Amino acid sequence: MGRNARLFVVSGPSGVGKGTILRQVRKDRPELHLTVSATTRKPRPEDTDGVTYHFLSDAAFDQLVSEDAFLEWAHVHGHSYGTLKTEVDPYLAQGCSVVLEIDVQGAFAVREKRPEAVLVFVEPPSVEELERRLRARGTEDEQSIQLRLANARREMELSCKYDVRIVNDKLDEAVERMRALIDHYENEGGFDQDGHHQA
């Protein structure tokens, strides 16, 4: 049986390594489309429009919301973020699987609209290990670290609602698990007779 294009939604706490895992997987599977979110936040010097984010004005974002152009969107920390349907549907139609790397709130919003989406939660071996990784990055102040850890605990409580959970303890193993999971859902369909996900 050939591959079926699937929609994968990947979430997990800040600093858990979601982006690193997906970058590694895409080295072998460059046709996997990783969506670029739209945002109303201002670009930073290291950002590239259309690569890091699609940067939009508040008015442009609101216009797209009124046109039902988003698969999911939300207000976060004073800015709007969302996934445009044009980042998803054309790729699925071409037979390419699509990966959304978004937060828990966004993941559940996608599931409402696309029940066939496969929700994958990447979690750290422990909150202590996540804290160690966040501190090792050296990019956050203490208040920011505590906020991220509080968010992580809240997100991890919701991880049981995801179809699959991957613990990022050893990066190579987490990458292999993600790769195998994508292959499984594309090749096997990932559903049993009752329409439930099977991993």
Buried (B, 14 or more C-beta within 10 A) or exposed (E): EEBBBBBBBBBBBBBBBBEBBBEBBBEEBEEBBBBBBBBBBEEEEEBEEEEBBBBBEEEEBEEBEEEEBBBBBBEEEEEBBBBBBBBBEEBBEEEBBBBBBBBBBBBBBBBEEBEEBBBBBBBBEEBEBBBEBBEEEEEBEEEEBEBBBEBBEEBBEBBEEBBBBBBBEEEEEBBBBBBEBBEBBBEEBBEEEEEEBEB
